[in-house]
Amino acid sequence: MNKLLCIVLVGLALTGKGQSGDLCRGKYFTEAQGAAFLAEHVPTDLKAWTARAEKIRAQIKAGMELNQMPVRPQNKAVIHSKRVMDGYTVENVYFESLPGVYVTGNLYRPTSEEKSYAGILCPHGHDGKSEGRLREQTQVRCANLAKMGAVVFTWDMLGYGDSKQCSHDIKKALKLQTINSVRALDFLLEQKGVDRNRIGITGESGGGTQSFLLAALDPRIKVSIPCVMISAHFFGGCNCESGMPIHKKGDSYQTNNVEIAALTAPRPMLMISDGADWTSNTPLVEYPFMRKIYGLYGQSNQLEQVHLAKDVHDYGPNKRMALYPFVAKHLGMHISRIQDGQGNIQESKKVLSPQELSVYTQTYPRPKNALMGDEAVSAILD
């Protein structure tokens, strides 16, 4: 018996050890088990992968209780407090995703006049709840993408920023955040001049999970850049990532986040990883598997990876330097607008205060029909 097969068999035998039920939380696999799982699930051809992909997508929807999306509320989004910056503007936004449930965020637009604009969604990760979309790395990313010619929307995770209708840890956080992501995409596509054929999504950590999940479920996403999150062994440690049974169904079905991310193929994807978290094995484990999937479509050139072995778990400057040329290439954006005369990227780093970015103000208070508390929000999800 060869060494690889031994690793595969041992890994599969140990899969899920110490956990029960259909939830796969945190480091559900060991690193060896994660690698073994992928080795066992390399499809033989495109037909086999297409069948596997359909099964994975179906279980995601069933596990989230989203075989059918709820009806979208018809109230118009509220957009206010426009600030004109250097090459872009920032506005504060809220809109309903479900009756009485509001998405809160900021809209960044280019000041340049163009025939059409790319659209980019920027979900954020599990940073301090006082930061989230307000964090410097998020503001800098959104601002520079807007300068390059994209309309950009970033919004709060549950319990973060202005999204205080419920806590982040409600049982069905994954369901609600996915609904919010879909409605954020709806909102972005409605913005004047946005080209629906040039839509991207990028976020770090938990925002990376939102990025590859939305790309897996919604073909309107044309380019995906999940940052520091695609892992063969780590399934996400939060209810908003692994709190519902999207990875497993009894003893008959199991997947992981690499296979879910692979549902983006053959659309362009950039995998950004670092050496300090669960993406440290990406060059040797996750990326080779993804290349095989893209290769089935004859589209290996649509997949790229940047591994920053000395970096940490964030969306810091080195990761943004990888982001900008990739979206310029695949979304038809103008990287020259953030470059100096020698071609070096010079980011705009103006950071606005939480008060300036606050969605709810005296003039624009939280709507009266807003559901308040975990019980009330959970009830509408049920």
Residue pairs with C-beta under 8 A, 6 or more apart in sequence:
4 39
7 32
7 35
7 36
7 39
8 36
8 39
8 40
9 36
10 32
10 36
11 29
11 30
11 32
11 33
11 34
11 35
11 36
11 37
11 40
12 33
12 36
12 37
12 40
14 30
14 33
15 29
15 33
15 37
15 254
16 24
16 28
16 29
16 248
16 254
19 25
19 28
21 245
22 63
22 245
22 247
22 248
22 249
22 250
23 242
23 243
23 244
23 245
23 247
23 248
24 235
24 242
24 247
24 248
24 256
25 235
25 236
25 237
25 242
25 243
26 234
26 235
26 236
26 237
26 242
27 233
27 234
27 235
27 278
28 233
28 234
28 235
28 242
28 247
28 256
29 37
29 232
29 233
29 234
29 235
29 256
30 233
31 232
31 233
31 281
31 285
33 233
34 231
34 232
34 233
34 234
34 256
34 258
34 281
34 285
35 232
35 233
35 281
35 285
37 232
37 254
37 256
38 232
38 256
38 258
38 259
38 285
38 286
38 289
41 52
41 259
42 289
42 292
43 49
43 52
43 292
43 293
43 296
45 296
46 296
46 297
49 293
49 296
52 259
53 262
53 263
55 253
56 216
56 255
56 259
56 260
56 263
57 216
57 217
57 263
59 245
59 246
59 247
59 249
59 253
59 255
60 213
60 216
60 217
60 246
60 260
61 67
61 217
63 244
63 245
63 246
63 247
63 249
64 174
64 175
64 178
64 244
64 246
65 172
65 175
65 244
65 381
66 175
66 178
66 179
69 179
69 182
70 98
70 179
72 97
72 183
72 186
73 95
73 96
73 97
73 98
73 99
75 95
75 96
76 95
77 93
77 94
77 95
77 187
77 190
78 93
78 94
78 95
78 364
79 91
79 92
79 93
79 107
80 91
80 92
80 93
80 361
80 363
80 364
81 91
81 92
81 356
81 361
81 364
82 89
82 90
82 91
83 89
83 90
83 91
83 352
83 356
84 111
85 143
85 348
85 350
86 147
86 348
86 350
87 110
87 111
87 112
87 146
87 147
87 337
87 348
88 108
88 109
88 110
88 111
88 143
88 146
88 147
88 348
89 108
89 109
89 111
89 146
90 106
90 107
90 108
90 143
90 352
90 357
91 106
91 107
91 109
92 106
92 107
92 357
92 358
92 359
92 364
93 103
93 104
93 105
93 106
93 107
93 153
93 155
93 187
93 359
94 102
94 103
94 104
94 105
94 162
94 359
94 360
94 364
94 367
95 102
95 103
95 183
95 187
96 102
96 103
96 183
97 103
97 176
97 179
97 180
97 183
98 176
98 179
98 380
98 381
99 369
99 380
100 369
100 370
100 371
100 376
100 380
101 165
101 176
101 370
101 371
101 377
101 380
102 163
102 165
102 366
102 367
102 370
103 155
103 156
103 163
103 180
103 183
103 184
103 187
104 155
104 156
104 161
104 162
104 163
104 359
104 360
105 133
105 153
105 154
105 155
105 156
105 161
105 184
105 359
106 133
106 142
106 153
106 154
106 155
106 357
107 151
107 152
107 153
107 191
108 142
108 143
108 145
108 146
108 150
108 151
108 152
108 153
108 154
109 117
109 146
109 151
109 152
109 191
110 117
110 146
110 147
110 148
110 149
110 150
110 151
112 149
112 337
114 149
114 193
115 193
116 193
116 194
116 195
116 198
117 149
117 150
117 151
117 191
117 193
117 194
117 195
117 198
118 149
118 150
118 151
118 194
118 195
118 198
118 199
118 200
118 327
118 331
118 332
118 333
119 150
119 151
119 152
119 153
119 188
119 189
119 191
119 194
119 195
119 196
119 198
119 199
119 200
120 145
120 150
120 151
120 152
120 153
120 199
120 200
120 201
120 202
120 327
120 331
121 152
121 153
121 154
121 181
121 184
121 185
121 188
121 199
121 200
121 201
121 202
121 203
121 211
121 214
121 221
122 133
122 138
122 141
122 142
122 145
122 152
122 153
122 154
122 201
122 202
122 203
122 207
123 154
123 155
123 157
123 181
123 184
123 201
123 203
123 206
123 207
123 210
123 211
124 132
124 133
124 135
124 138
124 154
124 156
124 157
124 160
124 203
124 204
124 206
124 207
125 203
125 204
125 205
125 206
125 207
125 208
125 315
126 157
126 205
126 206
126 238
127 135
128 135
129 159
129 160
129 161
129 168
130 354
131 160
132 138
132 156
132 157
132 160
132 161
133 139
133 154
133 155
133 156
133 160
133 161
133 357
134 161
134 354
134 357
136 349
136 351
137 204
137 314
137 315
137 316
137 320
138 154
138 315
139 350
139 351
139 352
140 320
140 347
140 348
140 349
140 351
141 202
141 315
141 320
141 323
142 152
142 154
143 347
143 348
143 350
144 320
144 324
144 338
144 347
144 348
145 152
145 324
145 327
145 333
146 152
147 337
147 338
147 348
148 324
148 327
148 328
148 333
148 334
148 335
148 337
148 338
149 332
149 333
149 334
149 337
150 200
150 327
150 331
150 333
151 188
151 191
151 193
151 194
153 184
153 187
153 188
155 163
155 180
155 184
156 162
156 163
157 163
157 168
157 177
157 206
157 240
158 165
158 166
158 167
158 168
158 170
158 173
158 176
158 177
158 180
158 240
159 166
159 167
159 168
159 169
160 168
161 354
161 359
162 358
162 359
162 360
165 370
165 371
165 372
165 373
165 376
165 377
166 371
166 373
166 374
166 376
166 377
166 378
167 374
168 238
168 239
168 240
169 238
169 239
170 176
170 239
170 374
170 377
170 378
170 381
171 239
171 243
171 378
172 239
172 243
172 244
172 378
172 381
172 382
173 238
173 239
173 240
173 243
174 239
174 240
174 241
174 242
174 243
174 244
174 246
175 244
175 381
176 377
176 381
177 210
177 240
178 210
178 213
178 214
178 217
181 210
181 213
181 214
182 214
182 217
182 218
185 199
185 214
185 218
185 220
185 221
188 194
188 199
189 196
189 199
189 220
196 220
197 222
198 222
198 331
198 332
199 220
199 221
199 222
199 223
200 221
200 222
200 223
200 224
200 225
200 327
200 330
200 331
201 210
201 211
201 214
201 215
201 221
201 223
201 224
201 225
202 211
202 224
202 225
202 226
202 227
202 323
202 327
203 210
203 211
203 226
203 227
203 315
204 227
204 228
204 229
204 313
204 314
204 315
204 319
205 227
205 228
205 229
205 313
205 314
206 229
206 236
206 238
206 240
206 241
207 227
207 229
207 315
208 226
208 227
208 228
208 229
208 230
209 226
209 229
209 236
209 240
209 241
209 257
211 224
211 225
211 226
211 227
211 229
212 224
212 226
212 229
212 230
212 257
212 260
212 261
212 264
213 260
214 221
215 221
215 224
215 261
215 263
215 264
215 267
215 269
216 260
216 261
216 263
216 264
217 263
221 264
221 267
222 267
222 268
222 330
222 331
223 267
223 268
223 269
223 326
223 327
223 330
223 331
224 261
224 264
224 267
224 268
224 269
224 270
225 269
225 270
225 272
225 323
225 326
225 327
226 261
226 269
226 271
226 272
227 272
227 315
227 319
227 323
228 272
228 273
228 274
228 277
228 279
228 313
228 314
228 315
228 319
229 236
229 257
229 279
230 257
230 258
230 261
230 271
230 273
230 279
230 282
230 286
230 290
231 256
231 257
231 258
231 278
231 279
231 281
231 286
232 256
232 257
232 258
232 281
232 285
232 286
232 289
233 256
233 278
234 257
234 278
235 241
235 242
235 247
235 256
235 257
236 242
236 257
246 260
247 254
247 255
247 256
247 257
247 260
248 254
248 255
258 286
258 289
258 290
261 269
261 271
261 290
262 289
262 290
262 293
265 290
265 293
265 294
265 296
265 297
265 299
265 302
265 303
266 294
266 297
266 298
266 299
266 302
267 302
268 302
268 303
268 326
268 330
269 290
269 302
269 303
269 304
270 303
270 304
270 305
270 306
270 322
270 323
270 326
271 282
271 286
271 287
271 290
271 303
271 304
271 305
271 306
272 305
272 306
272 308
272 319
272 322
272 323
273 279
273 280
273 282
273 283
273 286
273 305
273 306
273 307
273 308
274 280
274 307
274 308
274 309
274 311
274 312
274 313
274 319
275 307
275 308
275 309
275 310
275 311
276 311
276 312
276 313
277 312
277 313
279 286
280 309
282 305
282 307
283 305
283 307
287 303
287 305
287 307
290 303
291 300
291 303
294 300
294 302
294 303
304 326
306 319
306 322
308 318
308 319
311 318
311 319
317 347
320 347
321 345
324 335
324 338
324 345
325 335
327 333
328 334
328 335
335 345
338 345
338 346
338 347
338 348
339 345
339 346
340 346
360 366
371 377
371 380
